[in-house]
Amino acid sequence: HYLPGILRAYGDKPLFQRFRARLILAPLFLFGLTTTVAYLNYDFIFLIVGVWGAWHWTMQIYGFARIYEAKTLAALPALLDKAFCILWFGTAVFVLNDVLQVYTARFYASGGEPVSASAMLWFSRSWLAATAAVTLGYTFKVGKSILSGVWPNPLKLAFLVLTFVYLTHTASKIDSPTVGWAMFEMWHDTQYLAIVWVFN
């Protein structure tokens, strides 16, 4: 899904001129950095890529939710949407499934200090409690909006529910993580391409 962005950035002359320095220097910097890290066999790069990937996916879901929200008068607060997306992403991936062990292994391979089992359990339970609280708050705001006669965008609600149900399913493929990540990447890419081509 990067390809349409790359085609536009490098193929649109005014856009390329506007961001010329960063469009030339950023790829050279990233290529040099990743080549060096791969040559030196630094494991921490996989942890960084994993954390960045999770954040990237979460923010795409949040961004699409806000696009749907902009098409209604319901106007749920952006902070509530963001909290909902972050907490449900973490719940689907790290709490309801064992993907946290993959990130923990990468953390240890990067030289991180051991984390106790009780701390991991506390983290999972706290995250789940926060997710439940924000979900109740979200449901209350949606219900209040409906009772006042202003309906939220049903596509947004369907989008959020389907995305997190599907993400939970793909994250459960821990026995074959490549299949799980590929499944969610296809979902992620299709969402991105559909909305980008509709708007631009």
BALOBA-1460 file (C-alpha; in Angstrom, 3 decimals):
// residues 200
<rec num="1" residu="h" x="0.000" y="0.000" z="0.000"/>
<rec num="2" residu="y" x="3.035" y="2.280" z="0.014"/>
<rec num="3" residu="l" x="3.245" y="2.039" z="-3.786"/>
<rec num="4" residu="p" x="0.430" y="4.537" z="-4.585"/>
<rec num="5" residu="g" x="1.994" y="7.038" z="-2.171"/>
<rec num="6" residu="i" x="5.437" y="6.534" z="-3.696"/>
<rec num="7" residu="l" x="4.044" y="6.881" z="-7.235"/>
<rec num="8" residu="r" x="2.351" y="10.128" z="-6.274"/>
<rec num="9" residu="a" x="5.257" y="11.563" z="-4.261"/>
<rec num="10" residu="y" x="7.845" y="10.907" z="-6.966"/>
<rec num="11" residu="g" x="5.532" y="11.248" z="-9.984"/>
<rec num="12" residu="d" x="3.764" y="14.483" z="-9.066"/>
<rec num="13" residu="k" x="6.273" y="17.176" z="-10.036"/>
<rec num="14" residu="p" x="4.960" y="20.018" z="-7.765"/>
<rec num="15" residu="l" x="4.722" y="17.613" z="-4.808"/>
<rec num="16" residu="f" x="8.232" y="16.282" z="-5.422"/>
<rec num="17" residu="q" x="9.645" y="19.814" z="-5.707"/>
<rec num="18" residu="r" x="7.942" y="20.790" z="-2.444"/>
<rec num="19" residu="f" x="9.474" y="17.890" z="-0.488"/>
<rec num="20" residu="r" x="12.543" y="17.291" z="-2.659"/>
<rec num="21" residu="a" x="15.158" y="17.148" z="0.124"/>
<rec num="22" residu="r" x="13.271" y="14.715" z="2.337"/>
<rec num="23" residu="l" x="12.159" y="12.513" z="-0.588"/>
<rec num="24" residu="i" x="15.811" y="12.099" z="-1.590"/>
<rec num="25" residu="l" x="17.531" y="12.018" z="1.815"/>
<rec num="26" residu="a" x="15.009" y="9.950" z="3.820"/>
<rec num="27" residu="p" x="15.281" y="6.786" z="1.651"/>
<rec num="28" residu="l" x="19.096" y="7.076" z="1.611"/>
<rec num="29" residu="f" x="19.149" y="7.449" z="5.403"/>
<rec num="30" residu="l" x="16.761" y="4.528" z="5.992"/>
<rec num="31" residu="f" x="18.576" y="2.267" z="3.526"/>
<rec num="32" residu="g" x="21.915" y="3.076" z="5.157"/>
<rec num="33" residu="l" x="20.544" y="2.569" z="8.665"/>
<rec num="34" residu="t" x="18.831" y="-0.759" z="7.952"/>
<rec num="35" residu="t" x="21.820" y="-2.095" z="6.018"/>
<rec num="36" residu="t" x="24.141" y="-1.209" z="8.904"/>
<rec num="37" residu="v" x="21.826" y="-2.714" z="11.522"/>
<rec num="38" residu="a" x="21.407" y="-5.908" z="9.469"/>
<rec num="39" residu="y" x="25.177" y="-6.188" z="8.970"/>
<rec num="40" residu="l" x="25.842" y="-5.724" z="12.703"/>
<rec num="41" residu="n" x="22.972" y="-8.129" z="13.533"/>
<rec num="42" residu="y" x="21.325" y="-5.799" z="16.057"/>
<rec num="43" residu="d" x="18.121" y="-7.477" z="17.216"/>
<rec num="44" residu="f" x="16.573" y="-4.299" z="18.624"/>
<rec num="45" residu="i" x="15.594" y="-3.193" z="15.110"/>
<rec num="46" residu="f" x="12.959" y="-5.959" z="15.038"/>
<rec num="47" residu="l" x="11.499" y="-4.637" z="18.297"/>
<rec num="48" residu="i" x="11.387" y="-1.099" z="16.896"/>
<rec num="49" residu="v" x="9.777" y="-2.277" z="13.646"/>
<rec num="50" residu="g" x="7.206" y="-4.325" z="15.584"/>
<rec num="51" residu="v" x="6.275" y="-1.430" z="17.878"/>
<rec num="52" residu="w" x="6.165" y="1.010" z="14.953"/>
<rec num="53" residu="g" x="4.002" y="-1.427" z="12.941"/>
<rec num="54" residu="a" x="1.502" y="-1.779" z="15.773"/>
<rec num="55" residu="w" x="1.348" y="2.006" z="16.217"/>
<rec num="56" residu="h" x="1.007" y="2.538" z="12.453"/>
<rec num="57" residu="w" x="-1.905" y="0.082" z="12.206"/>
<rec num="58" residu="t" x="-3.612" y="1.578" z="15.252"/>
<rec num="59" residu="m" x="-3.348" y="5.138" z="13.945"/>
<rec num="60" residu="q" x="-4.717" y="4.091" z="10.549"/>
<rec num="61" residu="i" x="-7.774" y="2.592" z="12.256"/>
<rec num="62" residu="y" x="-8.151" y="5.771" z="14.325"/>
<rec num="63" residu="g" x="-7.747" y="7.994" z="11.259"/>
<rec num="64" residu="f" x="-10.411" y="6.117" z="9.323"/>
<rec num="65" residu="a" x="-12.752" y="6.269" z="12.315"/>
<rec num="66" residu="r" x="-12.330" y="10.055" z="12.365"/>
<rec num="67" residu="i" x="-13.013" y="10.277" z="8.626"/>
<rec num="68" residu="y" x="-16.292" y="8.424" z="9.140"/>
<rec num="69" residu="e" x="-17.024" y="10.643" z="12.165"/>
<rec num="70" residu="a" x="-16.516" y="13.796" z="10.098"/>
<rec num="71" residu="k" x="-19.426" y="12.716" z="7.900"/>
<rec num="72" residu="t" x="-21.948" y="12.865" z="10.778"/>
<rec num="73" residu="l" x="-23.170" y="15.376" z="13.325"/>
<rec num="74" residu="a" x="-22.604" y="12.996" z="16.242"/>
<rec num="75" residu="a" x="-19.099" y="14.338" z="16.882"/>
<rec num="76" residu="l" x="-17.720" y="11.857" z="19.388"/>
<rec num="77" residu="p" x="-14.570" y="13.355" z="20.930"/>
<rec num="78" residu="a" x="-11.370" y="12.564" z="19.030"/>
<rec num="79" residu="l" x="-9.599" y="11.624" z="22.276"/>
<rec num="80" residu="l" x="-12.279" y="9.013" z="23.027"/>
<rec num="81" residu="d" x="-11.897" y="7.527" z="19.522"/>
<rec num="82" residu="k" x="-8.111" y="7.426" z="19.945"/>
<rec num="83" residu="a" x="-8.289" y="5.789" z="23.381"/>
<rec num="84" residu="f" x="-10.820" y="3.249" z="22.068"/>
<rec num="85" residu="c" x="-8.587" y="2.325" z="19.104"/>
<rec num="86" residu="i" x="-5.360" y="2.084" z="21.111"/>
<rec num="87" residu="l" x="-6.892" y="0.039" z="23.909"/>
<rec num="88" residu="w" x="-8.786" y="-2.342" z="21.627"/>
<rec num="89" residu="f" x="-5.737" y="-2.858" z="19.411"/>
<rec num="90" residu="g" x="-3.679" y="-3.749" z="22.482"/>
<rec num="91" residu="t" x="-6.439" y="-5.996" z="23.805"/>
<rec num="92" residu="a" x="-6.822" y="-7.870" z="20.512"/>
<rec num="93" residu="v" x="-3.092" y="-8.370" z="20.061"/>
<rec num="94" residu="f" x="-1.518" y="-8.499" z="23.528"/>
<rec num="95" residu="v" x="-4.258" y="-9.455" z="25.997"/>
<rec num="96" residu="l" x="-6.576" y="-11.880" z="24.185"/>
<rec num="97" residu="n" x="-3.657" y="-13.480" z="22.352"/>
<rec num="98" residu="d" x="-0.037" y="-14.353" z="23.106"/>
<rec num="99" residu="v" x="1.619" y="-11.878" z="20.742"/>
<rec num="100" residu="l" x="3.076" y="-10.080" z="23.776"/>
<rec num="101" residu="q" x="5.498" y="-13.002" z="24.135"/>
<rec num="102" residu="v" x="6.885" y="-12.216" z="20.665"/>
<rec num="103" residu="y" x="7.549" y="-8.596" z="21.660"/>
<rec num="104" residu="t" x="8.973" y="-9.706" z="25.014"/>
<rec num="105" residu="a" x="11.360" y="-12.112" z="23.248"/>
<rec num="106" residu="r" x="12.481" y="-9.281" z="20.956"/>
<rec num="107" residu="f" x="12.931" y="-7.034" z="24.001"/>
<rec num="108" residu="y" x="15.153" y="-9.655" z="25.660"/>
<rec num="109" residu="a" x="17.110" y="-10.263" z="22.432"/>
<rec num="110" residu="s" x="17.749" y="-6.505" z="22.348"/>
<rec num="111" residu="g" x="19.353" y="-6.651" z="25.790"/>
<rec num="112" residu="g" x="16.322" y="-5.675" z="27.866"/>
<rec num="113" residu="e" x="16.110" y="-6.525" z="31.561"/>
<rec num="114" residu="p" x="13.971" y="-9.523" z="32.618"/>
<rec num="115" residu="v" x="10.321" y="-8.731" z="33.371"/>
<rec num="116" residu="s" x="8.591" y="-10.778" z="36.073"/>
<rec num="117" residu="a" x="5.561" y="-12.925" z="35.262"/>
<rec num="118" residu="s" x="3.521" y="-11.020" z="37.864"/>
<rec num="119" residu="a" x="4.336" y="-7.696" z="36.143"/>
<rec num="120" residu="m" x="3.165" y="-9.129" z="32.809"/>
<rec num="121" residu="l" x="-0.038" y="-10.387" z="34.416"/>
<rec num="122" residu="w" x="-0.616" y="-6.999" z="36.081"/>
<rec num="123" residu="f" x="-0.058" y="-5.251" z="32.748"/>
<rec num="124" residu="s" x="-2.573" y="-7.496" z="30.943"/>
<rec num="125" residu="r" x="-5.245" y="-7.133" z="33.636"/>
<rec num="126" residu="s" x="-4.788" y="-3.354" z="33.852"/>
<rec num="127" residu="w" x="-4.997" y="-3.017" z="30.068"/>
<rec num="128" residu="l" x="-8.162" y="-5.126" z="29.985"/>
<rec num="129" residu="a" x="-9.740" y="-3.040" z="32.773"/>
<rec num="130" residu="a" x="-8.897" y="0.210" z="30.944"/>
<rec num="131" residu="t" x="-10.354" y="-1.227" z="27.719"/>
<rec num="132" residu="a" x="-13.580" y="-2.187" z="29.504"/>
<rec num="133" residu="a" x="-13.896" y="1.271" z="31.099"/>
<rec num="134" residu="v" x="-13.305" y="3.146" z="27.809"/>
<rec num="135" residu="t" x="-15.674" y="0.796" z="25.939"/>
<rec num="136" residu="l" x="-18.417" y="1.502" z="28.493"/>
<rec num="137" residu="g" x="-17.761" y="5.242" z="28.160"/>
<rec num="138" residu="y" x="-17.819" y="4.943" z="24.369"/>
<rec num="139" residu="t" x="-21.089" y="2.987" z="24.427"/>
<rec num="140" residu="f" x="-22.600" y="5.573" z="26.775"/>
<rec num="141" residu="k" x="-21.607" y="8.464" z="24.451"/>
<rec num="142" residu="v" x="-23.011" y="6.647" z="21.394"/>
<rec num="143" residu="g" x="-26.244" y="5.854" z="23.246"/>
<rec num="144" residu="k" x="-26.580" y="9.428" z="24.474"/>
<rec num="145" residu="s" x="-26.063" y="10.725" z="20.948"/>
<rec num="146" residu="i" x="-28.743" y="8.362" z="19.566"/>
<rec num="147" residu="l" x="-31.225" y="9.349" z="22.299"/>
<rec num="148" residu="s" x="-30.689" y="13.006" z="21.410"/>
<rec num="149" residu="g" x="-31.631" y="12.184" z="17.810"/>
<rec num="150" residu="v" x="-28.125" y="12.381" z="16.322"/>
<rec num="151" residu="w" x="-27.037" y="9.003" z="14.974"/>
<rec num="152" residu="p" x="-23.350" y="8.181" z="14.671"/>
<rec num="153" residu="n" x="-22.155" y="6.921" z="11.303"/>
<rec num="154" residu="p" x="-23.134" y="3.214" z="11.231"/>
<rec num="155" residu="l" x="-20.246" y="2.517" z="8.836"/>
<rec num="156" residu="k" x="-17.807" y="3.791" z="11.457"/>
<rec num="157" residu="l" x="-19.214" y="1.505" z="14.145"/>
<rec num="158" residu="a" x="-19.249" y="-1.477" z="11.744"/>
<rec num="159" residu="f" x="-15.690" y="-0.612" z="10.658"/>
<rec num="160" residu="l" x="-14.426" y="-0.567" z="14.269"/>
<rec num="161" residu="v" x="-16.184" y="-3.781" z="15.300"/>
<rec num="162" residu="l" x="-15.151" y="-5.738" z="12.190"/>
<rec num="163" residu="t" x="-11.563" y="-4.486" z="12.327"/>
<rec num="164" residu="f" x="-11.009" y="-5.490" z="15.944"/>
<rec num="165" residu="v" x="-12.812" y="-8.837" z="15.595"/>
<rec num="166" residu="y" x="-10.687" y="-9.614" z="12.540"/>
<rec num="167" residu="l" x="-7.514" y="-8.406" z="14.257"/>
<rec num="168" residu="t" x="-8.241" y="-10.637" z="17.255"/>
<rec num="169" residu="h" x="-8.628" y="-13.585" z="14.877"/>
<rec num="170" residu="t" x="-5.413" y="-12.870" z="12.962"/>
<rec num="171" residu="a" x="-3.447" y="-12.336" z="16.189"/>
<rec num="172" residu="s" x="-4.646" y="-15.760" z="17.366"/>
<rec num="173" residu="k" x="-2.568" y="-17.313" z="14.572"/>
<rec num="174" residu="i" x="0.455" y="-17.258" z="16.880"/>
<rec num="175" residu="d" x="1.407" y="-20.806" z="15.777"/>
<rec num="176" residu="s" x="1.932" y="-19.428" z="12.275"/>
<rec num="177" residu="p" x="2.491" y="-15.683" z="12.842"/>
<rec num="178" residu="t" x="3.453" y="-15.066" z="9.224"/>
<rec num="179" residu="v" x="-0.050" y="-16.123" z="8.149"/>
<rec num="180" residu="g" x="-1.660" y="-13.942" z="10.841"/>
<rec num="181" residu="w" x="0.378" y="-10.869" z="9.973"/>
<rec num="182" residu="a" x="-0.204" y="-11.400" z="6.251"/>
<rec num="183" residu="m" x="-3.966" y="-11.665" z="6.856"/>
<rec num="184" residu="f" x="-4.061" y="-8.431" z="8.811"/>
<rec num="185" residu="e" x="-1.697" y="-6.673" z="6.397"/>
<rec num="186" residu="m" x="-4.072" y="-7.501" z="3.536"/>
<rec num="187" residu="w" x="-6.956" y="-6.048" z="5.577"/>
<rec num="188" residu="h" x="-4.887" y="-2.992" z="6.477"/>
<rec num="189" residu="d" x="-3.761" y="-2.453" z="2.864"/>
<rec num="190" residu="t" x="-7.241" y="-2.926" z="1.387"/>
<rec num="191" residu="q" x="-8.716" y="-0.388" z="3.834"/>
<rec num="192" residu="y" x="-5.955" y="2.068" z="3.025"/>
<rec num="193" residu="l" x="-6.151" y="1.692" z="-0.741"/>
<rec num="194" residu="a" x="-9.964" y="1.853" z="-0.798"/>
<rec num="195" residu="i" x="-10.147" y="5.092" z="1.184"/>
<rec num="196" residu="v" x="-7.173" y="6.739" z="-0.553"/>
<rec num="197" residu="w" x="-8.509" y="6.015" z="-4.042"/>
<rec num="198" residu="v" x="-11.984" y="7.251" z="-3.034"/>
<rec num="199" residu="f" x="-10.582" y="10.566" z="-1.754"/>
<rec num="200" residu="n" x="-7.681" y="11.047" z="-4.173"/>
